[in-house]
Amino acid sequence: MAQYFTVKAVFEVEDAKGKIKKQTETYLVDAMSVTEAEVRITEYLSERGENDFEVKSASKSNIVSVIEA
């Protein structure tokens, strides 16, 4: 049975005025543990060229299933 975890990552982004701001993104990760979810999101973001991020939190989600069309 699949387990889903909500993982929040914080990025530093530059706004239109050149000011650096922190932006939080939330991801749903299929994993067996919180630790695995953190590792998977770190690998996922690194593969996409994201270097400046921090995993802020990871917790078990109440989502039972993801239905794809």
HTML snippet that shows the backbone in 3Dmol.js (N, CA, C, O; Angstrom):
<script src="https://3Dmol.org/build/3Dmol-min.js"></script>
<div id="view" style="width:600px;height:400px;position:relative"></div>
<script>
const pdb = `
ATOM      1  N   MET A   1       0.838  -1.190   0.000  1.00  0.00           N
ATOM      2  CA  MET A   1       0.000   0.000   0.000  1.00  0.00           C
ATOM      3  C   MET A   1       0.877   1.246   0.000  1.00  0.00           C
ATOM      4  O   MET A   1       1.839   1.345   0.762  1.00  0.00           O
ATOM      5  N   ALA A   2       0.542   2.166  -0.840  1.00  0.00           N
ATOM      6  CA  ALA A   2       1.313   3.399  -0.958  1.00  0.00           C
ATOM      7  C   ALA A   2       1.108   4.284   0.263  1.00  0.00           C
ATOM      8  O   ALA A   2       0.027   4.331   0.851  1.00  0.00           O
ATOM      9  N   GLN A   3       2.169   4.979   0.623  1.00  0.00           N
ATOM     10  CA  GLN A   3       2.105   5.990   1.672  1.00  0.00           C
ATOM     11  C   GLN A   3       2.555   7.308   1.054  1.00  0.00           C
ATOM     12  O   GLN A   3       3.506   7.353   0.274  1.00  0.00           O
ATOM     13  N   TYR A   4       1.867   8.361   1.411  1.00  0.00           N
ATOM     14  CA  TYR A   4       2.196   9.672   0.862  1.00  0.00           C
ATOM     15  C   TYR A   4       2.617  10.614   1.976  1.00  0.00           C
ATOM     16  O   TYR A   4       2.081  10.591   3.084  1.00  0.00           O
ATOM     17  N   PHE A   5       3.594  11.441   1.643  1.00  0.00           N
ATOM     18  CA  PHE A   5       4.126  12.410   2.596  1.00  0.00           C
ATOM     19  C   PHE A   5       4.093  13.793   1.957  1.00  0.00           C
ATOM     20  O   PHE A   5       4.362  13.948   0.766  1.00  0.00           O
ATOM     21  N   THR A   6       3.761  14.784   2.761  1.00  0.00           N
ATOM     22  CA  THR A   6       3.793  16.172   2.336  1.00  0.00           C
ATOM     23  C   THR A   6       5.150  16.732   2.726  1.00  0.00           C
ATOM     24  O   THR A   6       5.522  16.726   3.900  1.00  0.00           O
ATOM     25  N   VAL A   7       5.886  17.216   1.733  1.00  0.00           N
ATOM     26  CA  VAL A   7       7.226  17.745   1.972  1.00  0.00           C
ATOM     27  C   VAL A   7       7.264  19.200   1.528  1.00  0.00           C
ATOM     28  O   VAL A   7       6.866  19.529   0.410  1.00  0.00           O
ATOM     29  N   LYS A   8       7.745  20.066   2.411  1.00  0.00           N
ATOM     30  CA  LYS A   8       7.855  21.487   2.090  1.00  0.00           C
ATOM     31  C   LYS A   8       9.318  21.852   1.899  1.00  0.00           C
ATOM     32  O   LYS A   8      10.174  21.529   2.722  1.00  0.00           O
ATOM     33  N   ALA A   9       9.582  22.538   0.785  1.00  0.00           N
ATOM     34  CA  ALA A   9      10.927  23.007   0.475  1.00  0.00           C
ATOM     35  C   ALA A   9      10.890  24.521   0.312  1.00  0.00           C
ATOM     36  O   ALA A   9       9.947  25.076  -0.253  1.00  0.00           O
ATOM     37  N   VAL A  10      11.921  25.172   0.811  1.00  0.00           N
ATOM     38  CA  VAL A  10      12.013  26.628   0.739  1.00  0.00           C
ATOM     39  C   VAL A  10      13.105  26.994  -0.265  1.00  0.00           C
ATOM     40  O   VAL A  10      14.219  26.473  -0.214  1.00  0.00           O
ATOM     41  N   PHE A  11      12.758  27.906  -1.180  1.00  0.00           N
ATOM     42  CA  PHE A  11      13.670  28.380  -2.207  1.00  0.00           C
ATOM     43  C   PHE A  11      13.914  29.859  -2.021  1.00  0.00           C
ATOM     44  O   PHE A  11      13.051  30.584  -1.525  1.00  0.00           O
ATOM     45  N   GLU A  12      15.096  30.309  -2.422  1.00  0.00           N
ATOM     46  CA  GLU A  12      15.359  31.740  -2.476  1.00  0.00           C
ATOM     47  C   GLU A  12      15.150  32.179  -3.921  1.00  0.00           C
ATOM     48  O   GLU A  12      15.793  31.666  -4.837  1.00  0.00           O
ATOM     49  N   VAL A  13      14.244  33.135  -4.113  1.00  0.00           N
ATOM     50  CA  VAL A  13      13.946  33.632  -5.452  1.00  0.00           C
ATOM     51  C   VAL A  13      14.100  35.154  -5.480  1.00  0.00           C
ATOM     52  O   VAL A  13      13.918  35.834  -4.471  1.00  0.00           O
ATOM     53  N   GLU A  14      14.433  35.657  -6.645  1.00  0.00           N
ATOM     54  CA  GLU A  14      14.587  37.091  -6.815  1.00  0.00           C
ATOM     55  C   GLU A  14      13.308  37.653  -7.419  1.00  0.00           C
ATOM     56  O   GLU A  14      12.826  37.159  -8.438  1.00  0.00           O
ATOM     57  N   ASP A  15      12.758  38.695  -6.783  1.00  0.00           N
ATOM     58  CA  ASP A  15      11.536  39.294  -7.313  1.00  0.00           C
ATOM     59  C   ASP A  15      11.876  40.303  -8.409  1.00  0.00           C
ATOM     60  O   ASP A  15      13.044  40.486  -8.751  1.00  0.00           O
ATOM     61  N   ALA A  16      10.861  40.947  -8.949  1.00  0.00           N
ATOM     62  CA  ALA A  16      11.034  41.883 -10.067  1.00  0.00           C
ATOM     63  C   ALA A  16      11.922  43.072  -9.709  1.00  0.00           C
ATOM     64  O   ALA A  16      12.536  43.672 -10.591  1.00  0.00           O
ATOM     65  N   LYS A  17      11.995  43.414  -8.429  1.00  0.00           N
ATOM     66  CA  LYS A  17      12.805  44.552  -7.987  1.00  0.00           C
ATOM     67  C   LYS A  17      14.221  44.141  -7.615  1.00  0.00           C
ATOM     68  O   LYS A  17      15.028  44.977  -7.210  1.00  0.00           O
ATOM     69  N   GLY A  18      14.526  42.845  -7.752  1.00  0.00           N
ATOM     70  CA  GLY A  18      15.870  42.367  -7.439  1.00  0.00           C
ATOM     71  C   GLY A  18      16.056  41.948  -5.995  1.00  0.00           C
ATOM     72  O   GLY A  18      17.163  41.598  -5.587  1.00  0.00           O
ATOM     73  N   LYS A  19      14.991  41.980  -5.224  1.00  0.00           N
ATOM     74  CA  LYS A  19      15.072  41.597  -3.822  1.00  0.00           C
ATOM     75  C   LYS A  19      14.935  40.075  -3.695  1.00  0.00           C
ATOM     76  O   LYS A  19      14.102  39.460  -4.361  1.00  0.00           O
ATOM     77  N   ILE A  20      15.761  39.480  -2.836  1.00  0.00           N
ATOM     78  CA  ILE A  20      15.715  38.041  -2.606  1.00  0.00           C
ATOM     79  C   ILE A  20      14.635  37.734  -1.572  1.00  0.00           C
ATOM     80  O   ILE A  20      14.619  38.306  -0.482  1.00  0.00           O
ATOM     81  N   LYS A  21      13.735  36.821  -1.936  1.00  0.00           N
ATOM     82  CA  LYS A  21      12.666  36.414  -1.031  1.00  0.00           C
ATOM     83  C   LYS A  21      12.657  34.904  -0.903  1.00  0.00           C
ATOM     84  O   LYS A  21      13.165  34.192  -1.769  1.00  0.00           O
ATOM     85  N   LYS A  22      12.080  34.426   0.177  1.00  0.00           N
ATOM     86  CA  LYS A  22      11.929  32.986   0.369  1.00  0.00           C
ATOM     87  C   LYS A  22      10.537  32.563  -0.096  1.00  0.00           C
ATOM     88  O   LYS A  22       9.538  33.214   0.209  1.00  0.00           O
ATOM     89  N   GLN A  23      10.496  31.460  -0.838  1.00  0.00           N
ATOM     90  CA  GLN A  23       9.243  30.941  -1.368  1.00  0.00           C
ATOM     91  C   GLN A  23       9.141  29.475  -0.965  1.00  0.00           C
ATOM     92  O   GLN A  23      10.080  28.706  -1.168  1.00  0.00           O
ATOM     93  N   THR A  24       8.006  29.091  -0.396  1.00  0.00           N
ATOM     94  CA  THR A  24       7.798  27.714   0.033  1.00  0.00           C
ATOM     95  C   THR A  24       6.933  26.978  -0.980  1.00  0.00           C
ATOM     96  O   THR A  24       5.887  27.474  -1.399  1.00  0.00           O
ATOM     97  N   GLU A  25       7.381  25.794  -1.367  1.00  0.00           N
ATOM     98  CA  GLU A  25       6.637  24.924  -2.273  1.00  0.00           C
ATOM     99  C   GLU A  25       6.329  23.631  -1.536  1.00  0.00           C
ATOM    100  O   GLU A  25       7.153  23.143  -0.763  1.00  0.00           O
ATOM    101  N   THR A  26       5.149  23.076  -1.770  1.00  0.00           N
ATOM    102  CA  THR A  26       4.739  21.836  -1.125  1.00  0.00           C
ATOM    103  C   THR A  26       4.634  20.730  -2.165  1.00  0.00           C
ATOM    104  O   THR A  26       4.055  20.921  -3.234  1.00  0.00           O
ATOM    105  N   TYR A  27       5.201  19.571  -1.839  1.00  0.00           N
ATOM    106  CA  TYR A  27       5.218  18.419  -2.741  1.00  0.00           C
ATOM    107  C   TYR A  27       4.574  17.220  -2.054  1.00  0.00           C
ATOM    108  O   TYR A  27       4.668  17.062  -0.837  1.00  0.00           O
ATOM    109  N   LEU A  28       3.925  16.387  -2.841  1.00  0.00           N
ATOM    110  CA  LEU A  28       3.369  15.127  -2.360  1.00  0.00           C
ATOM    111  C   LEU A  28       4.305  14.022  -2.840  1.00  0.00           C
ATOM    112  O   LEU A  28       4.525  13.867  -4.041  1.00  0.00           O
ATOM    113  N   VAL A  29       4.854  13.258  -1.902  1.00  0.00           N
ATOM    114  CA  VAL A  29       5.873  12.265  -2.232  1.00  0.00           C
ATOM    115  C   VAL A  29       5.400  10.879  -1.800  1.00  0.00           C
ATOM    116  O   VAL A  29       4.932  10.692  -0.678  1.00  0.00           O
ATOM    117  N   ASP A  30       5.531   9.909  -2.710  1.00  0.00           N
ATOM    118  CA  ASP A  30       5.234   8.513  -2.424  1.00  0.00           C
ATOM    119  C   ASP A  30       6.508   7.901  -1.840  1.00  0.00           C
ATOM    120  O   ASP A  30       7.516   7.786  -2.537  1.00  0.00           O
ATOM    121  N   ALA A  31       6.466   7.508  -0.568  1.00  0.00           N
ATOM    122  CA  ALA A  31       7.645   6.958   0.101  1.00  0.00           C
ATOM    123  C   ALA A  31       7.212   6.051   1.249  1.00  0.00           C
ATOM    124  O   ALA A  31       6.034   6.001   1.606  1.00  0.00           O
ATOM    125  N   MET A  32       8.164   5.346   1.813  1.00  0.00           N
ATOM    126  CA  MET A  32       7.871   4.433   2.925  1.00  0.00           C
ATOM    127  C   MET A  32       8.098   5.077   4.294  1.00  0.00           C
ATOM    128  O   MET A  32       7.607   4.578   5.307  1.00  0.00           O
ATOM    129  N   SER A  33       8.851   6.199   4.322  1.00  0.00           N
ATOM    130  CA  SER A  33       9.141   6.872   5.588  1.00  0.00           C
ATOM    131  C   SER A  33       9.403   8.354   5.323  1.00  0.00           C
ATOM    132  O   SER A  33       9.568   8.778   4.180  1.00  0.00           O
ATOM    133  N   VAL A  34       9.436   9.118   6.392  1.00  0.00           N
ATOM    134  CA  VAL A  34       9.740  10.545   6.280  1.00  0.00           C
ATOM    135  C   VAL A  34      11.139  10.735   5.714  1.00  0.00           C
ATOM    136  O   VAL A  34      11.363  11.596   4.864  1.00  0.00           O
ATOM    137  N   THR A  35      12.069   9.930   6.188  1.00  0.00           N
ATOM    138  CA  THR A  35      13.451  10.036   5.717  1.00  0.00           C
ATOM    139  C   THR A  35      13.541   9.775   4.220  1.00  0.00           C
ATOM    140  O   THR A  35      14.218  10.506   3.498  1.00  0.00           O
ATOM    141  N   GLU A  36      12.860   8.735   3.754  1.00  0.00           N
ATOM    142  CA  GLU A  36      12.863   8.438   2.323  1.00  0.00           C
ATOM    143  C   GLU A  36      12.222   9.570   1.523  1.00  0.00           C
ATOM    144  O   GLU A  36      12.696   9.905   0.437  1.00  0.00           O
ATOM    145  N   ALA A  37      11.156  10.157   2.045  1.00  0.00           N
ATOM    146  CA  ALA A  37      10.497  11.275   1.367  1.00  0.00           C
ATOM    147  C   ALA A  37      11.453  12.460   1.231  1.00  0.00           C
ATOM    148  O   ALA A  37      11.497  13.099   0.180  1.00  0.00           O
ATOM    149  N   GLU A  38      12.213  12.755   2.275  1.00  0.00           N
ATOM    150  CA  GLU A  38      13.179  13.854   2.216  1.00  0.00           C
ATOM    151  C   GLU A  38      14.276  13.572   1.191  1.00  0.00           C
ATOM    152  O   GLU A  38      14.677  14.465   0.444  1.00  0.00           O
ATOM    153  N   VAL A  39      14.756  12.339   1.156  1.00  0.00           N
ATOM    154  CA  VAL A  39      15.795  11.969   0.197  1.00  0.00           C
ATOM    155  C   VAL A  39      15.255  12.061  -1.224  1.00  0.00           C
ATOM    156  O   VAL A  39      15.934  12.571  -2.115  1.00  0.00           O
ATOM    157  N   ARG A  40      14.045  11.571  -1.439  1.00  0.00           N
ATOM    158  CA  ARG A  40      13.466  11.574  -2.779  1.00  0.00           C
ATOM    159  C   ARG A  40      13.238  12.994  -3.298  1.00  0.00           C
ATOM    160  O   ARG A  40      13.486  13.266  -4.473  1.00  0.00           O
ATOM    161  N   ILE A  41      12.765  13.906  -2.435  1.00  0.00           N
ATOM    162  CA  ILE A  41      12.527  15.278  -2.897  1.00  0.00           C
ATOM    163  C   ILE A  41      13.856  15.989  -3.155  1.00  0.00           C
ATOM    164  O   ILE A  41      13.954  16.798  -4.078  1.00  0.00           O
ATOM    165  N   THR A  42      14.866  15.698  -2.356  1.00  0.00           N
ATOM    166  CA  THR A  42      16.190  16.285  -2.565  1.00  0.00           C
ATOM    167  C   THR A  42      16.760  15.834  -3.909  1.00  0.00           C
ATOM    168  O   THR A  42      17.296  16.649  -4.660  1.00  0.00           O
ATOM    169  N   GLU A  43      16.645  14.551  -4.211  1.00  0.00           N
ATOM    170  CA  GLU A  43      17.113  14.032  -5.501  1.00  0.00           C
ATOM    171  C   GLU A  43      16.310  14.646  -6.654  1.00  0.00           C
ATOM    172  O   GLU A  43      16.875  15.046  -7.672  1.00  0.00           O
ATOM    173  N   TYR A  44      15.000  14.713  -6.480  1.00  0.00           N
ATOM    174  CA  TYR A  44      14.110  15.256  -7.510  1.00  0.00           C
ATOM    175  C   TYR A  44      14.487  16.701  -7.851  1.00  0.00           C
ATOM    176  O   TYR A  44      14.627  17.052  -9.023  1.00  0.00           O
ATOM    177  N   LEU A  45      14.647  17.519  -6.838  1.00  0.00           N
ATOM    178  CA  LEU A  45      14.960  18.933  -7.071  1.00  0.00           C
ATOM    179  C   LEU A  45      16.367  19.112  -7.623  1.00  0.00           C
ATOM    180  O   LEU A  45      16.588  19.962  -8.486  1.00  0.00           O
ATOM    181  N   SER A  46      17.313  18.328  -7.141  1.00  0.00           N
ATOM    182  CA  SER A  46      18.693  18.419  -7.627  1.00  0.00           C
ATOM    183  C   SER A  46      18.778  18.035  -9.096  1.00  0.00           C
ATOM    184  O   SER A  46      19.510  18.667  -9.859  1.00  0.00           O
ATOM    185  N   GLU A  47      18.039  17.008  -9.503  1.00  0.00           N
ATOM    186  CA  GLU A  47      18.029  16.579 -10.904  1.00  0.00           C
ATOM    187  C   GLU A  47      17.468  17.661 -11.818  1.00  0.00           C
ATOM    188  O   GLU A  47      17.794  17.702 -13.004  1.00  0.00           O
ATOM    189  N   ARG A  48      16.631  18.533 -11.278  1.00  0.00           N
ATOM    190  CA  ARG A  48      16.035  19.608 -12.062  1.00  0.00           C
ATOM    191  C   ARG A  48      16.836  20.905 -11.983  1.00  0.00           C
ATOM    192  O   ARG A  48      16.367  21.956 -12.417  1.00  0.00           O
ATOM    193  N   GLY A  49      18.028  20.829 -11.435  1.00  0.00           N
ATOM    194  CA  GLY A  49      18.922  21.978 -11.417  1.00  0.00           C
ATOM    195  C   GLY A  49      18.721  22.936 -10.261  1.00  0.00           C
ATOM    196  O   GLY A  49      19.341  23.999 -10.224  1.00  0.00           O
ATOM    197  N   GLU A  50      17.868  22.581  -9.321  1.00  0.00           N
ATOM    198  CA  GLU A  50      17.664  23.442  -8.151  1.00  0.00           C
ATOM    199  C   GLU A  50      18.811  23.205  -7.170  1.00  0.00           C
ATOM    200  O   GLU A  50      19.058  22.076  -6.748  1.00  0.00           O
ATOM    201  N   ASN A  51      19.504  24.279  -6.817  1.00  0.00           N
ATOM    202  CA  ASN A  51      20.630  24.142  -5.895  1.00  0.00           C
ATOM    203  C   ASN A  51      20.387  24.854  -4.579  1.00  0.00           C
ATOM    204  O   ASN A  51      20.891  24.442  -3.533  1.00  0.00           O
ATOM    205  N   ASP A  52      19.619  25.916  -4.638  1.00  0.00           N
ATOM    206  CA  ASP A  52      19.415  26.768  -3.469  1.00  0.00           C
ATOM    207  C   ASP A  52      18.060  26.481  -2.836  1.00  0.00           C
ATOM    208  O   ASP A  52      17.129  27.273  -2.983  1.00  0.00           O
ATOM    209  N   PHE A  53      17.941  25.364  -2.138  1.00  0.00           N
ATOM    210  CA  PHE A  53      16.695  25.027  -1.464  1.00  0.00           C
ATOM    211  C   PHE A  53      16.996  24.325  -0.146  1.00  0.00           C
ATOM    212  O   PHE A  53      18.094  23.814   0.076  1.00  0.00           O
ATOM    213  N   GLU A  54      16.004  24.317   0.706  1.00  0.00           N
ATOM    214  CA  GLU A  54      16.114  23.642   1.991  1.00  0.00           C
ATOM    215  C   GLU A  54      14.811  22.897   2.236  1.00  0.00           C
ATOM    216  O   GLU A  54      13.728  23.462   2.079  1.00  0.00           O
ATOM    217  N   VAL A  55      14.913  21.641   2.616  1.00  0.00           N
ATOM    218  CA  VAL A  55      13.721  20.885   2.983  1.00  0.00           C
ATOM    219  C   VAL A  55      13.359  21.314   4.395  1.00  0.00           C
ATOM    220  O   VAL A  55      14.115  21.086   5.339  1.00  0.00           O
ATOM    221  N   LYS A  56      12.182  21.944   4.530  1.00  0.00           N
ATOM    222  CA  LYS A  56      11.763  22.490   5.819  1.00  0.00           C
ATOM    223  C   LYS A  56      10.987  21.500   6.671  1.00  0.00           C
ATOM    224  O   LYS A  56      11.155  21.462   7.889  1.00  0.00           O
ATOM    225  N   SER A  57      10.135  20.696   6.036  1.00  0.00           N
ATOM    226  CA  SER A  57       9.346  19.745   6.817  1.00  0.00           C
ATOM    227  C   SER A  57       8.879  18.597   5.943  1.00  0.00           C
ATOM    228  O   SER A  57       8.785  18.710   4.720  1.00  0.00           O
ATOM    229  N   ALA A  58       8.591  17.497   6.606  1.00  0.00           N
ATOM    230  CA  ALA A  58       8.019  16.332   5.933  1.00  0.00           C
ATOM    231  C   ALA A  58       7.116  15.645   6.941  1.00  0.00           C
ATOM    232  O   ALA A  58       7.510  15.403   8.082  1.00  0.00           O
ATOM    233  N   SER A  59       5.905  15.335   6.510  1.00  0.00           N
ATOM    234  CA  SER A  59       4.964  14.678   7.415  1.00  0.00           C
ATOM    235  C   SER A  59       4.051  13.752   6.628  1.00  0.00           C
ATOM    236  O   SER A  59       3.815  13.947   5.436  1.00  0.00           O
ATOM    237  N   LYS A  60       3.546  12.749   7.317  1.00  0.00           N
ATOM    238  CA  LYS A  60       2.659  11.781   6.671  1.00  0.00           C
ATOM    239  C   LYS A  60       1.372  12.488   6.268  1.00  0.00           C
ATOM    240  O   LYS A  60       0.798  13.255   7.041  1.00  0.00           O
ATOM    241  N   SER A  61       0.935  12.219   5.057  1.00  0.00           N
ATOM    242  CA  SER A  61      -0.272  12.831   4.520  1.00  0.00           C
ATOM    243  C   SER A  61      -1.479  11.955   4.805  1.00  0.00           C
ATOM    244  O   SER A  61      -1.350  10.741   4.965  1.00  0.00           O
ATOM    245  N   ASN A  62      -2.639  12.565   4.869  1.00  0.00           N
ATOM    246  CA  ASN A  62      -3.893  11.820   5.027  1.00  0.00           C
ATOM    247  C   ASN A  62      -4.417  11.300   3.698  1.00  0.00           C
ATOM    248  O   ASN A  62      -5.432  10.604   3.669  1.00  0.00           O
ATOM    249  N   ILE A  63      -3.754  11.618   2.614  1.00  0.00           N
ATOM    250  CA  ILE A  63      -4.195  11.178   1.295  1.00  0.00           C
ATOM    251  C   ILE A  63      -4.050   9.666   1.193  1.00  0.00           C
ATOM    252  O   ILE A  63      -2.995   9.111   1.497  1.00  0.00           O
ATOM    253  N   VAL A  64      -5.102   9.018   0.768  1.00  0.00           N
ATOM    254  CA  VAL A  64      -5.138   7.560   0.682  1.00  0.00           C
ATOM    255  C   VAL A  64      -4.671   7.088  -0.680  1.00  0.00           C
ATOM    256  O   VAL A  64      -3.976   6.079  -0.791  1.00  0.00           O
ATOM    257  N   SER A  65      -5.059   7.826  -1.730  1.00  0.00           N
ATOM    258  CA  SER A  65      -4.730   7.401  -3.085  1.00  0.00           C
ATOM    259  C   SER A  65      -4.685   8.611  -4.008  1.00  0.00           C
ATOM    260  O   SER A  65      -5.376   9.607  -3.795  1.00  0.00           O
ATOM    261  N   VAL A  66      -3.858   8.496  -5.031  1.00  0.00           N
ATOM    262  CA  VAL A  66      -3.783   9.523  -6.061  1.00  0.00           C
ATOM    263  C   VAL A  66      -4.352   8.892  -7.332  1.00  0.00           C
ATOM    264  O   VAL A  66      -3.881   7.843  -7.771  1.00  0.00           O
ATOM    265  N   ILE A  67      -5.348   9.521  -7.911  1.00  0.00           N
ATOM    266  CA  ILE A  67      -6.005   9.010  -9.102  1.00  0.00           C
ATOM    267  C   ILE A  67      -5.591   9.887 -10.269  1.00  0.00           C
ATOM    268  O   ILE A  67      -5.848  11.091 -10.283  1.00  0.00           O
ATOM    269  N   GLU A  68      -4.944   9.265 -11.248  1.00  0.00           N
ATOM    270  CA  GLU A  68      -4.481  10.010 -12.414  1.00  0.00           C
ATOM    271  C   GLU A  68      -5.418   9.731 -13.585  1.00  0.00           C
ATOM    272  O   GLU A  68      -5.861   8.600 -13.786  1.00  0.00           O
ATOM    273  N   ALA A  69      -5.709  10.763 -14.342  1.00  0.00           N
ATOM    274  CA  ALA A  69      -6.605  10.621 -15.499  1.00  0.00           C
ATOM    275  C   ALA A  69      -5.899  10.021 -16.674  1.00  0.00           C
ATOM    276  O   ALA A  69      -6.505   9.832 -17.728  1.00  0.00           O
TER     277      ALA A  69
END
`;
const viewer = $3Dmol.createViewer("view");
viewer.addModel(pdb, "pdb");
viewer.setStyle({}, {cartoon: {color: "spectrum"}});
viewer.zoomTo();
viewer.render();
</script>
